[in-house]
Amino acid sequence: MSDFDTKDTYQASEVKRMRAVYEQGGLNRREFLQGLLAIGVTATTATAILTGSFDVQAATPKKGGRLRVAFAAHGPTDTLDPALFTEGLAYSRGRAHSNSLIQFNDDLTVRPELAESWEVNSDATEFTFSLRKGVTWHDGKDFTADDVAYSMNRHLGENSISKASTLVAMVDEWKKVDKHTVKAVLSSPNADLLPTLATFHFKLVQDGADDIEGYYNKVIGTGPFTCEEFTPGVRSISKRNPNYWRDGPNVDEIEMFGIGDKVARVNALISGDVHLMAELDNNSARQIDADPNVVKISSETGAYTNFVMMLDRSPGNNPDFVEAIKLLQNRTRMVRSLLKGEGGIGNDHPIGPAYGVDHCDTLAQTELDADKAKFHLKKSGITEIQVLASTAGHPVSVDMCLNLQAEAGKVGLKLNVKRVPADGYWGTVWMNSPFHISGWNMRPTAYIMLELAYGPQAPWNESVWKNERMGVLLAEARSTTDQDKRHQLLCEMQTLVRAEAGTALPMHTNQLSAVSSKVRGMPEVPLAGLGGCEFPEFVWLDS
């Protein structure tokens, strides 16, 4: 599979143009490399282009074909409303049908999408976006500032249903300036607003969508595909948008669905029944590596799988029990035996080394300590408990629970592991069961990750940890552009989460997916599997 992900004709033409200028002496080596990276070309491919070992023409996408994509989790709560998205299947459907103002490059820098450009005032309290002209919705209506204002205002206010509302809680309003200009007015600075708007929940919907009957059953978007069929818990079928404002997509049709059984999902890929599969089981990675017709995709990220003890009910409302569970995590063994080395040790907070300078590397590591765990369990008075496990969070989630069961038994805790189906897990078990397994994708910044998962008012604060100091620190972090001060604030937040939240986070997991060897053009955005769910517009089939 080619390293070069030709995301659109613009990128391919820019590569050709810059190489011609470079060969004519108009750019030096450094300028040429910087130019390639600026348009989203990976570092590996940029080097190949520089040395002349890469054939741009050979990487030109082929048009046509039908793509079948299998995910781990689906169920009756599946939705096409971006404000309610919770997992990779929904994110991918959103990417197929809709666009955002801004989108990510592979290195998590941002570039324009439906916003052509933007201006930010000096204290990051006003963001003005100039919109693309000539873009139409799937029903033929023109895309305008009214649509953006409507879409963004759905995330604001106490009555918002948005799962990402806390990320934009400092926005007072989005208002139309003219037909192709909108402005976000903030009550306090937010240095992370631009990457926030590129995340999954901020896909744009049509003005008045909530009042259009059936809108979210067959969503009307501006995206590369139109929604032809959507049955929650069954499948969706998306067909090429003939009036798309960019030159994509490449395939004619995409069918997306869930296969909850991890073995069946791998077998479907190997047999050729599907072209792409999310959430590759670590135990199956060698099987994929040994088959020349399929390719493993492994991305080092800040993704993680964790245990959730909800603090507003038993047993999570017992601090000694929570501490004992954190002390019973055999982190090194889990990374080695469960992840097969495809990940790293966690420290009971979400900001791992993949977040770079935002990671608090001075924080002491929580270690397996049976004696201390036994001490806290005795204080808690709890001798038997049940944890709900499912592969919905990660293919090794059930094995994580069995590992914990073994360690718990050594200190006198009877841990009953109840396996539940992946289908519907995020709607029925997650944040409903007192003690259960969970899993998170990486977010583009440490602030966004912490705000989503641990903000005092965050809808996804899964352990119901309400800490006022955390709220103050989050507000200060999003308001500052001073990297040293920001690091100090983020370090304090990681310390608080590790010490007080009802989440035991033993490891960070690489994003493992697998695709047919015929699939080309896979993006490398590390925020979720299958190229950060960016694949619908850009992949193509090399038959």
C-alpha positions as CSV (number, residue, x, y, z in Angstrom):
1,M,0.0,0.0,0.0
2,S,1.4,3.4,-0.9
3,D,2.5,5.7,1.8
4,F,1.1,8.6,0.0
5,D,-2.5,9.5,0.9
6,T,-3.7,11.5,-2.1
7,K,-6.5,13.3,-0.3
8,D,-7.8,15.4,-3.2
9,T,-6.8,16.8,-6.5
10,Y,-5.6,20.0,-4.8
11,Q,-3.0,18.1,-2.9
12,A,-1.8,16.0,-5.9
13,S,-1.5,19.1,-8.1
14,E,0.4,21.0,-5.4
15,V,2.9,18.1,-5.1
16,K,3.5,18.2,-8.9
17,R,3.7,22.0,-8.9
18,M,6.2,22.2,-6.0
19,R,8.3,19.5,-7.4
20,A,8.6,21.3,-10.7
21,V,9.6,24.5,-8.9
22,Y,12.1,22.7,-6.8
23,E,13.7,21.0,-9.8
24,Q,13.9,24.4,-11.5
25,G,15.7,25.9,-8.5
26,G,12.8,28.0,-7.3
27,L,12.7,26.2,-3.9
28,N,15.6,24.9,-1.8
29,R,15.4,21.5,-0.1
30,R,14.1,22.8,3.2
31,E,11.4,25.0,1.6
32,F,10.3,22.0,-0.6
33,L,9.9,19.7,2.4
34,Q,8.1,22.3,4.4
35,G,5.8,23.0,1.6
36,L,4.9,19.3,1.2
37,L,4.3,18.9,5.0
38,A,2.1,22.1,4.9
39,I,-0.4,20.5,2.5
40,G,-0.7,17.3,4.6
41,V,1.9,15.0,3.0
42,T,3.4,12.6,5.5
43,A,7.1,13.0,6.4
44,T,7.9,9.6,4.9
45,T,6.2,10.4,1.6
46,A,7.8,13.9,1.5
47,T,11.2,12.3,1.7
48,A,10.3,9.9,-1.1
49,I,9.1,12.7,-3.3
50,L,12.3,14.7,-2.6
51,T,14.6,11.8,-3.5
52,G,12.6,11.0,-6.6
53,S,11.6,7.5,-5.5
54,F,7.9,8.4,-5.5
55,D,5.7,8.3,-8.6
56,V,2.9,10.9,-8.1
57,Q,1.1,9.6,-11.2
58,A,1.0,6.0,-9.9
59,A,-0.7,7.3,-6.7
60,T,-3.5,9.1,-8.6
61,P,-6.8,7.7,-7.3
62,K,-8.9,5.4,-9.4
63,K,-12.6,6.1,-9.4
64,G,-15.4,3.6,-8.8
65,G,-16.2,0.6,-6.7
66,R,-18.2,-0.3,-3.7
67,L,-16.6,-0.2,-0.3
68,R,-17.8,-2.4,2.7
69,V,-16.6,-1.3,6.1
70,A,-17.1,-3.2,9.4
71,F,-17.0,-1.7,12.9
72,A,-17.2,-3.3,16.3
73,A,-20.1,-1.5,17.9
74,H,-23.5,-0.7,16.6
75,G,-27.0,-0.8,18.0
76,P,-30.5,0.6,18.2
77,T,-29.1,4.0,19.5
78,D,-27.1,4.6,16.3
79,T,-27.7,8.1,15.0
80,L,-26.8,10.5,12.2
81,D,-27.1,13.6,14.4
82,P,-23.5,14.8,14.8
83,A,-24.3,16.3,18.2
84,L,-25.0,12.8,19.6
85,F,-22.1,10.8,18.1
86,T,-20.3,8.5,20.5
87,E,-18.2,6.0,18.5
88,G,-16.3,5.3,15.3
89,L,-19.2,4.1,13.2
90,A,-21.1,7.3,13.8
91,Y,-18.0,9.4,13.2
92,S,-17.4,7.7,9.9
93,R,-21.0,8.2,8.8
94,G,-20.8,11.8,9.8
95,R,-17.6,12.2,7.7
96,A,-19.3,10.5,4.7
97,H,-22.3,12.8,4.7
98,S,-21.2,16.1,6.1
99,N,-18.4,18.6,6.4
100,S,-17.0,20.8,9.2
101,L,-15.7,24.4,9.1
102,I,-12.2,23.0,9.6
103,Q,-10.5,19.7,9.3
104,F,-7.3,18.0,10.5
105,N,-4.1,17.2,8.8
106,D,-2.3,14.0,9.7
107,D,-0.2,15.8,12.2
108,L,-3.3,17.4,13.9
109,T,-2.7,20.8,12.6
110,V,-5.8,22.2,11.0
111,R,-6.7,23.4,7.5
112,P,-9.9,25.0,6.0
113,E,-12.8,22.9,5.0
114,L,-16.1,24.8,4.5
115,A,-14.4,27.8,6.0
116,E,-12.1,29.3,3.4
117,S,-10.2,31.3,6.0
118,W,-10.5,32.8,9.5
119,E,-9.4,35.7,11.7
120,V,-8.9,35.6,15.4
121,N,-8.7,38.7,17.6
122,S,-5.7,39.3,19.9
123,D,-7.2,37.7,23.0
124,A,-9.0,34.8,21.3
125,T,-12.5,35.9,22.1
126,E,-13.7,36.6,18.5
127,F,-13.3,34.2,15.6
128,T,-14.5,35.3,12.2
129,F,-14.9,32.7,9.4
130,S,-15.2,33.4,5.7
131,L,-17.2,30.6,4.1
132,R,-16.8,28.8,0.7
133,K,-19.1,30.0,-2.0
134,G,-20.8,27.6,-4.5
135,V,-21.3,24.7,-2.0
136,T,-24.7,23.1,-2.1
137,W,-26.6,20.7,0.2
138,H,-27.6,17.3,-1.0
139,D,-31.1,18.7,-1.7
140,G,-29.7,21.5,-3.9
141,K,-30.0,24.4,-1.4
142,D,-27.1,26.8,-1.2
143,F,-24.8,26.5,1.9
144,T,-24.7,29.9,3.7
145,A,-23.9,31.5,7.0
146,D,-27.4,30.7,8.3
147,D,-26.5,27.0,8.3
148,V,-23.3,27.5,10.2
149,A,-24.9,29.7,12.9
150,Y,-27.8,27.2,13.3
151,S,-25.4,24.2,13.5
152,M,-23.1,25.8,16.0
153,N,-25.8,27.3,18.2
154,R,-27.2,23.7,18.7
155,H,-24.2,23.1,20.9
156,L,-24.8,26.1,23.2
157,G,-27.0,26.6,26.2
158,E,-28.2,24.6,29.2
159,N,-30.7,22.7,27.1
160,S,-28.3,21.6,24.4
161,I,-28.3,17.8,23.7
162,S,-24.7,18.0,22.3
163,K,-22.2,15.5,23.8
164,A,-19.5,18.2,23.1
165,S,-21.3,21.2,24.6
166,T,-18.8,21.7,27.4
167,L,-16.0,22.3,24.7
168,V,-17.8,25.4,23.5
169,A,-19.5,26.5,26.7
170,M,-17.5,29.8,26.6
171,V,-19.1,30.7,23.3
172,D,-21.9,33.3,23.8
173,E,-23.2,33.1,20.3
174,W,-22.6,32.4,16.6
175,K,-23.9,35.2,14.5
176,K,-24.2,35.8,10.8
177,V,-22.2,38.8,9.5
178,D,-23.3,38.3,5.9
179,K,-24.3,35.5,3.6
180,H,-20.8,34.0,3.6
181,T,-19.3,35.2,6.9
182,V,-20.0,34.1,10.5
183,K,-18.5,35.1,13.8
184,A,-18.2,33.3,17.1
185,V,-18.3,35.6,20.1
186,L,-16.8,34.2,23.4
187,S,-17.3,35.2,27.0
188,S,-13.7,34.1,27.7
189,P,-10.7,33.2,25.6
190,N,-10.3,29.7,24.0
191,A,-7.0,29.1,22.4
192,D,-8.2,25.6,21.4
193,L,-11.4,26.6,19.5
194,L,-10.1,25.9,16.0
195,P,-9.1,22.2,16.7
196,T,-12.3,21.8,18.7
197,L,-14.3,22.7,15.6
198,A,-12.5,20.1,13.6
199,T,-13.6,17.3,16.0
200,F,-16.4,14.8,15.2
201,H,-19.4,16.5,16.8
202,F,-19.2,19.8,14.9
203,K,-20.3,18.6,11.5
204,L,-22.6,21.1,9.9
205,V,-26.4,20.5,9.5
206,Q,-28.9,22.5,7.5
207,D,-30.6,25.5,8.9
208,G,-33.7,24.4,10.7
209,A,-32.7,20.7,10.7
210,D,-34.4,19.9,14.0
211,D,-37.8,21.0,12.5
212,I,-37.4,18.9,9.4
213,E,-39.2,15.6,9.9
214,G,-36.9,12.6,9.4
215,Y,-33.8,14.8,8.8
216,Y,-31.6,12.6,11.0
217,N,-32.9,9.4,9.5
218,K,-31.6,10.4,6.1
219,V,-29.4,13.3,6.8
220,I,-29.0,16.2,4.3
221,G,-25.4,17.2,4.2
222,T,-22.8,18.9,2.1
223,G,-20.5,15.9,2.2
224,P,-18.9,13.6,-0.4
225,F,-21.8,11.0,-0.1
226,T,-25.5,11.2,0.1
227,C,-27.3,9.0,2.6
228,E,-29.4,6.4,0.7
229,E,-30.2,4.1,3.6
230,F,-29.9,4.1,7.4
231,T,-31.2,1.5,9.7
232,P,-29.9,1.8,13.3
233,G,-28.2,-1.3,14.5
234,V,-28.2,-2.7,10.9
235,R,-26.4,-0.7,8.3
236,S,-26.1,2.5,6.3
237,I,-25.5,2.9,2.5
238,S,-24.0,6.1,1.2
239,K,-23.7,7.0,-2.5
240,R,-21.3,9.4,-4.3
241,N,-22.5,13.0,-4.2
242,P,-22.4,14.0,-7.9
243,N,-22.4,17.7,-6.9
244,Y,-19.7,17.6,-4.3
245,W,-17.7,20.8,-4.0
246,R,-14.3,19.0,-4.1
247,D,-13.1,16.4,-6.6
248,G,-13.7,13.5,-4.3
249,P,-14.9,11.0,-3.4
250,N,-13.3,8.1,-5.2
251,V,-15.6,5.1,-4.6
252,D,-19.2,5.1,-5.8
253,E,-20.8,3.6,-2.7
254,I,-19.9,2.8,1.0
255,E,-21.8,0.3,3.1
256,M,-21.1,0.6,6.9
257,F,-22.2,-1.8,9.6
258,G,-21.2,-3.5,12.8
259,I,-19.8,-7.0,13.4
260,G,-19.6,-7.3,17.2
261,D,-17.6,-10.6,17.2
262,K,-13.9,-9.8,16.8
263,V,-13.0,-13.1,15.2
264,A,-15.9,-12.8,12.7
265,R,-14.8,-9.3,11.8
266,V,-11.3,-10.4,11.0
267,N,-12.6,-13.4,9.0
268,A,-14.8,-11.1,7.0
269,L,-11.8,-9.0,6.0
270,I,-9.6,-11.9,5.1
271,S,-12.3,-13.6,3.1
272,G,-12.9,-10.3,1.1
273,D,-16.4,-9.7,2.4
274,V,-15.3,-6.3,3.8
275,H,-12.6,-3.9,2.6
276,L,-11.9,-2.2,5.9
277,M,-12.4,-3.2,9.5
278,A,-12.0,-1.1,12.7
279,E,-10.7,-2.2,16.1
280,L,-8.4,-5.1,15.1
281,D,-8.0,-7.5,17.9
282,N,-4.3,-7.6,19.1
283,N,-4.4,-11.4,19.1
284,S,-5.3,-11.4,15.5
285,A,-2.6,-8.9,14.4
286,R,-0.2,-11.7,13.5
287,Q,-2.9,-13.4,11.4
288,I,-3.3,-10.1,9.4
289,D,0.5,-9.7,9.1
290,A,0.8,-13.2,7.6
291,D,-1.8,-12.6,4.9
292,P,-0.5,-10.8,1.8
293,N,-4.1,-9.7,0.8
294,V,-4.6,-7.6,3.9
295,V,-2.7,-4.8,5.7
296,K,-2.5,-3.9,9.4
297,I,-2.6,-0.2,10.3
298,S,-1.1,0.7,13.7
299,S,-1.0,4.2,15.0
300,E,0.6,5.2,18.3
301,T,-1.9,7.5,19.9
302,G,-3.3,8.7,23.3
303,A,-6.3,6.3,23.0
304,Y,-7.1,4.3,26.1
305,T,-9.3,1.6,27.6
306,N,-10.2,2.0,31.3
307,F,-12.4,0.9,34.2
308,V,-15.2,3.2,35.3
309,M,-16.4,3.3,38.9
310,M,-19.3,5.8,39.0
311,L,-18.7,7.9,42.2
312,D,-22.4,8.7,42.7
313,R,-23.3,5.1,43.6
314,S,-21.8,1.9,45.2
315,P,-19.0,0.8,44.9
316,G,-17.6,3.9,43.4
317,N,-18.7,6.1,46.3
318,N,-16.2,4.1,48.4
319,P,-12.8,5.8,47.9
320,D,-10.9,2.9,49.3
321,F,-12.4,0.5,46.8
322,V,-11.6,2.9,44.0
323,E,-8.0,3.2,45.1
324,A,-7.7,-0.6,45.5
325,I,-8.8,-1.1,41.8
326,K,-6.1,1.3,40.6
327,L,-3.5,-0.5,42.7
328,L,-4.5,-3.9,41.2
329,Q,-3.7,-3.0,37.6
330,N,-0.9,-5.2,36.3
331,R,0.0,-2.6,33.7
332,T,3.2,-4.0,32.3
333,R,1.7,-7.5,31.8
334,M,-1.3,-6.1,30.1
335,V,0.7,-4.1,27.6
336,R,2.9,-7.1,26.9
337,S,0.4,-9.9,26.9
338,L,-2.9,-8.2,25.9
339,L,-1.7,-5.5,23.5
340,K,1.3,-7.5,22.2
341,G,3.3,-4.3,22.7
342,E,0.9,-2.2,20.6
343,G,0.5,0.4,23.3
344,G,2.0,1.8,26.5
345,I,1.6,1.9,30.3
346,G,-1.1,4.3,31.6
347,N,-1.1,6.3,34.8
348,D,-4.9,6.6,35.6
349,H,-5.3,9.8,33.6
350,P,-5.8,10.2,29.8
351,I,-2.8,12.4,28.8
352,G,-0.2,9.9,27.7
353,P,3.2,10.5,26.0
354,A,1.4,10.9,22.6
355,Y,0.3,14.3,23.7
356,G,3.9,15.5,23.7
357,V,4.7,18.5,25.8
358,D,1.2,18.4,27.4
359,H,2.1,15.0,29.1
360,C,3.1,15.4,32.7
361,D,6.2,13.2,32.7
362,T,7.1,14.2,36.3
363,L,4.0,12.5,37.8
364,A,4.9,9.4,39.8
365,Q,3.7,6.1,38.1
366,T,1.0,4.1,39.8
367,E,2.4,0.5,40.2
368,L,0.8,-2.8,41.0
369,D,0.8,-3.1,44.8
370,A,-1.1,-6.0,46.3
371,D,-0.3,-5.1,49.9
372,K,-1.7,-1.6,49.6
373,A,-4.7,-2.8,47.6
374,K,-5.5,-5.4,50.3
375,F,-5.3,-2.6,52.9
376,H,-7.8,-0.4,51.1
377,L,-10.1,-3.3,50.3
378,K,-10.3,-4.2,54.0
379,K,-11.1,-0.6,54.8
380,S,-13.8,-0.6,52.1
381,G,-15.6,-3.6,53.5
382,I,-16.2,-4.9,50.0
383,T,-15.4,-8.6,49.3
384,E,-17.4,-9.3,46.1
385,I,-18.4,-7.1,43.1
386,Q,-19.4,-7.3,39.5
387,V,-17.9,-5.6,36.5
388,L,-19.6,-5.4,33.1
389,A,-17.3,-6.1,30.2
390,S,-17.6,-5.8,26.5
391,T,-15.4,-5.6,23.4
392,A,-17.2,-2.4,22.5
393,G,-14.5,-0.4,24.2
394,H,-11.6,-2.3,22.7
395,P,-11.0,-5.9,21.6
396,V,-9.0,-6.7,24.7
397,S,-11.5,-5.1,27.1
398,V,-12.9,-8.5,28.4
399,D,-9.3,-9.8,28.8
400,M,-8.5,-6.7,30.9
401,C,-11.3,-7.6,33.2
402,L,-10.1,-11.2,33.5
403,N,-6.6,-9.9,34.3
404,L,-8.0,-7.7,37.0
405,Q,-10.1,-10.7,38.3
406,A,-6.9,-12.7,38.8
407,E,-5.1,-9.9,40.7
408,A,-8.2,-9.2,42.8
409,G,-8.5,-12.9,43.8
410,K,-5.0,-12.7,45.3
411,V,-6.1,-10.1,47.8
412,G,-9.5,-11.5,48.7
413,L,-11.8,-9.7,46.3
414,K,-14.2,-11.9,44.3
415,L,-14.6,-10.0,41.0
416,N,-17.4,-11.4,38.9
417,V,-17.0,-10.5,35.2
418,K,-20.3,-10.2,33.3
419,R,-19.8,-10.2,29.5
420,V,-22.4,-8.1,27.7
421,P,-22.8,-7.7,23.9
422,A,-21.0,-4.9,22.0
423,D,-24.3,-4.0,20.2
424,G,-25.9,-1.1,22.0
425,Y,-23.2,-1.0,24.7
426,W,-22.7,2.8,24.6
427,G,-26.4,3.4,25.0
428,T,-27.3,0.8,27.6
429,V,-24.3,0.1,29.8
430,W,-21.8,2.9,29.6
431,M,-22.5,5.6,32.3
432,N,-25.4,3.4,33.5
433,S,-23.7,0.5,35.2
434,P,-21.8,1.2,38.6
435,F,-18.7,-0.6,37.5
436,H,-17.9,-1.2,33.8
437,I,-15.3,-1.0,31.1
438,S,-14.9,2.0,28.7
439,G,-12.6,3.2,25.9
440,W,-11.7,6.6,24.4
441,N,-10.1,7.8,21.2
442,M,-7.3,10.5,21.4
443,R,-8.4,14.1,21.1
444,P,-6.4,16.8,19.3
445,T,-5.3,18.6,22.4
446,A,-4.9,17.6,26.1
447,Y,-7.3,20.4,27.1
448,I,-10.1,19.0,24.8
449,M,-9.5,15.4,26.2
450,L,-9.7,16.5,29.8
451,E,-12.7,18.8,29.2
452,L,-14.7,16.1,27.5
453,A,-14.0,13.3,30.0
454,Y,-13.4,15.1,33.3
455,G,-14.9,18.6,33.1
456,P,-17.3,19.1,36.0
457,Q,-20.3,19.8,33.7
458,A,-19.2,17.4,30.8
459,P,-22.0,15.1,29.7
460,W,-19.3,12.4,29.2
461,N,-17.8,12.7,32.7
462,E,-18.2,8.9,33.0
463,S,-17.3,8.5,36.7
464,V,-19.4,11.5,37.7
465,W,-16.4,13.2,39.2
466,K,-17.4,16.8,40.1
467,N,-14.3,18.7,41.1
468,E,-14.5,22.5,41.3
469,R,-10.7,23.0,41.1
470,M,-10.7,21.0,37.9
471,G,-13.2,23.4,36.4
472,V,-11.0,26.4,37.3
473,L,-7.9,24.8,35.8
474,L,-9.7,23.9,32.6
475,A,-10.8,27.5,32.2
476,E,-7.3,28.9,32.8
477,A,-5.8,26.3,30.4
478,R,-8.0,27.2,27.5
479,S,-7.4,30.9,28.0
480,T,-3.6,30.9,27.9
481,T,-1.2,30.7,25.0
482,D,1.8,30.6,27.4
483,Q,3.1,27.1,26.9
484,D,4.9,26.9,30.3
485,K,1.9,28.1,32.2
486,R,-0.3,25.8,30.2
487,H,1.9,22.8,31.0
488,Q,1.8,23.6,34.7
489,L,-2.0,23.7,34.6
490,L,-2.3,20.5,32.6
491,C,0.1,18.8,35.0
492,E,-2.0,19.7,38.0
493,M,-5.1,18.4,36.2
494,Q,-3.5,15.1,35.4
495,T,-2.5,14.8,39.1
496,L,-6.1,15.5,40.2
497,V,-7.6,13.0,37.8
498,R,-5.1,10.3,38.8
499,A,-5.8,10.8,42.5
500,E,-9.5,11.4,42.7
501,A,-11.5,10.4,39.6
502,G,-13.3,7.0,39.5
503,T,-11.4,5.7,36.5
504,A,-8.5,3.2,36.5
505,L,-6.6,3.7,33.3
506,P,-3.9,1.0,33.0
507,M,-2.7,1.4,29.4
508,H,-2.8,3.5,26.2
509,T,-3.6,1.6,23.1
510,N,-2.3,1.9,19.6
511,Q,-5.1,2.3,17.1
512,L,-5.3,-1.0,15.2
513,S,-7.3,-1.3,12.0
514,A,-6.9,-3.5,9.0
515,V,-7.7,-3.1,5.3
516,S,-7.6,-5.0,2.1
517,S,-4.4,-4.6,0.2
518,K,-6.5,-3.1,-2.6
519,V,-7.3,-0.1,-0.5
520,R,-5.2,3.1,-1.1
521,G,-5.2,6.6,0.1
522,M,-5.8,6.0,3.8
523,P,-5.4,9.1,5.9
524,E,-3.3,9.0,9.1
525,V,-5.2,11.3,11.5
526,P,-4.5,9.6,14.9
527,L,-7.8,10.5,16.6
528,A,-9.6,7.2,15.8
529,G,-9.3,4.1,13.8
530,L,-9.4,4.0,10.0
531,G,-7.4,7.3,9.6
532,G,-9.4,9.2,12.3
533,C,-12.6,8.2,10.4
534,E,-11.5,10.5,7.6
535,F,-11.4,7.6,5.1
536,P,-14.7,8.0,3.3
537,E,-13.7,10.9,1.0
538,F,-10.1,9.9,0.3
539,V,-9.7,6.1,0.0
540,W,-9.9,4.3,-3.4
541,L,-9.7,0.7,-4.7
542,D,-6.8,-0.4,-6.8
543,S,-8.4,-3.4,-8.4
